[in-house]
């Protein structure tokens, strides 16, 4: 664990904040690059980036409310972007960001399926963010005696941050290869959501930072099942949709 990356005089530069910032830059850069490569309208991309950012911020806060309860600081949405209040939860980003983009599309009646560049951007973002989690000591795993365990918070634990880092890097490589080989526009993003929901569902059994809420499962477990259920619905009804247009 290395929470302070370096110091500038009396100012501490924190690892987590630096890598979250790098992740955000990677998200914007990779998404914009692939959108331009696909010759998608830049006006729509900027609009959906902003809609996704607002939805992600709200979704992240709502996930923390589900996990921690209606604490006063979590219910104060004026603190969405303050560093001392929990607000960055990737499942909340995936769900809230998607809802934000769908809401913007429906409001403006834009049916173009442009989700694929976002899939690459999300994987690139989290490849940086999970390094910040590892250095900062959050998102930690349960105690274990495996040879690759890391000492954190008073015990040797699963390096769950590195498990997800490896997943995100592998997902980025695979999706880069598949980006022009998917059956329909938007399928790359759906593939990423499916793969991450399955990965995260099983990874949750090795994490030690989320309370069990029911049936031996945590809130992230149920969110993953919700994503998989939504994907099943989308693919069951996709024959009714135009192959290149739709809200989803």
N, C-alpha and C positions, 0 to 999 in steps of 0.2 A: 504494500500500500504506500502510495506516494502522493498524498493529497495536495501538497504545495509543489507546483511544477518548478517555479523559480521565484526569486524576489527581485524587485526593483526598489532598492533602498528600503523604506519601511513598508512598502506595498507587497502583499503576498499575491502571487498569481496562481490560482487554483487549477489543478489538473482537470477536474470535471468541467469547470466552466470553459476552459480553453478547448477541450475536445467536443463539447456541445456546440460551441461556436464553429469549430471546423466542420462538424457534422452538418450544421445548418448551411454553411457555404457549399459543402459537397452536394447537399440536396438541391439547392438552387442551380448549381453549375451543371450537374449531371442531367437533371430534369430539363433544363433549358436547352442543353446541347442536343439531347435526343429528340426534343420537340422540334427544334430547328431542322434536324436531319430528316424528320418525317414531314417537314414543310407544313406544320400546323400553325395556324394564325397566332402570332405572338400576343395579340390583344387578349385572346382567350386564355392562353397559358398564364399570363400575368394575373388575370382575373381569378383563375382557378388556384394559382399558387396562394393568393391572398385569402380566398375563401377557405382553402384547405388549412392555412395557418390559423385562422380564427376558429374553425371547427376543431382543429387539433388541440388548441389551448383550452377550449371549453370541454372537449372530451377527456383530456388528461385530468382536469380538475374534478370532473364528475366521477371518474374512476377512483380517485383518491377519496372522495366522499363516500363511495360505496365501500371502500376498504377500511377507512378510518372513522367513518361516521360523520355526522353534520357538525364538525368543529367550526367555531366562529370564523377562524382565519380562512378556512376552506370555502365557507359560504360567502365570503367577501370577494366578489369577482373583480373588484378594482385591484386586487393583488395578483391578477393572473400572470403578470410578467415580473414579479418581484422575486429576487433570488432566495429569500428566506422562507418561502412557502412552497410546499411540494406541488409541482405542476407538470412534470415531465414523465409521463407514463406511456410507453410505446403502444400498448393496446388502445389506450385512449386516443393517441394520435391517429392510429389506423382507422378506428371507428369514427371518431369525431371529424377527422379530416375528410373522410369519404362522404359523410353526411353533409358537411359544409359544401363540398363540390357539387353534390347532387342537388342541394338546395339552390345553389347559384345557377346551375343548369336549368332547373325547372323555372326559376324566377325569370330568367332571360330567354327561356324556350330554346336552349342550345342543346341539340341532341347528338352532337359529334362525340364519338367514343375516343377519348384522348388520355385514358388512364395509364397506358403502357410506359411513357416516360417517367411517370411518378414511381412506378415499381423500381426502376433502376435508381432513382434518386433516393428513395427510402432505404434501400439496401446500402447505398454508399454512405448515407447519413449515419446509420446505425453502426457501420464498420468503424467510424470514429467515436461515436458516443460510448460504445461498450468499452473502449480503451479507457475513456474517462471514468466510467463506472468502476473498472478494475483498479485504476490508480487512486480513485477517491474512496473506495471501500464500500460502495453501495451495491444493491442488487446481489447480495452475497448468498452463498450456498449453505447447505446443511453440513454439520461435521461429518468427516469421513477419514478413513485411514488409507485411502488410495495413495499411490506414490506421487501423483501429481497434485495432491492437495496443497492449498496455500494457507498460511497462518494469517487469520483475520478475525478480529473481534474475540480474541481469547481462545481460539480453537483452530485446528486444521480443518479446512472446509473445501467443498467442491468449488472450483473456479468457474461458477456459472456465467460470470461476465465473459470469460474467454470461450466458453461453450457457444454462447450466442455470437460472439465476434466471429468465430469460425463459420457458424451458420451464415451470417450476413455476407461474409467474403465469398463463400461458396455460392450463395444465392446470386450475388452480383455477377460472378463469372458465368454461371449457367444461364442467367437471363440475358447476359450480353450475347451469348452464343445463340439463344433462341429468339432474340428480339425481332427478327424478320421472318420467323418460321412458325408463328402461332396461327391457328385457324382464323381467328377474328380479331379485329382491334379490341383492346381491353382485356384480352385473355391473359396477357403477360402479368397484368396487375392481379387478376383473379388467381393465377397460379402462385404468385408471391403470397397473397393473403392465405391461400390454402396451406402452402408449405409452412408459413410462419405459425399459423394457428395449430397445426399438428406438432411442430417442433416445440412451441411454447407450452402446449398442454402437458407434454411429457417432461419438459424441463422444470415445470413448476414443482414436480415431486422432489427435485433436488435443491430448490430454493428455500431459504429460511427467513425471508423478510415479508411474507404475506400470511395473515391469519387464516385458518380454516373456518369456513362459514357454514357448510352443510355437506353431508355425504363424504366427508374427508377431503373436500375440494375447496379451493380458494376462489376469490372473485375472478382472478385471471383465468382459472380453469373454465368457469362458466362463460366468460367473454369469448374464449376460444371456441367453445361449443356453439355459441351464438353465431360466430363468424362462419363456422362450417355449416350450420343450418341455413344461414342466409345464402351461402354459395350453392348449396343443394337446391334451394328454391330458384335461384337465378338460372342454373343450368336446366332445371326441369321446365322452365317457362320460356327459354330463349328461342324456341322455334317460332314463337309468336312475334318476335322482334325482327326488325330490319338488321341485317348482318353488320352494318357499319354505323347504326344509330341507336340511341336509347339513353335512358337516364342512368343505367347501371354500367 
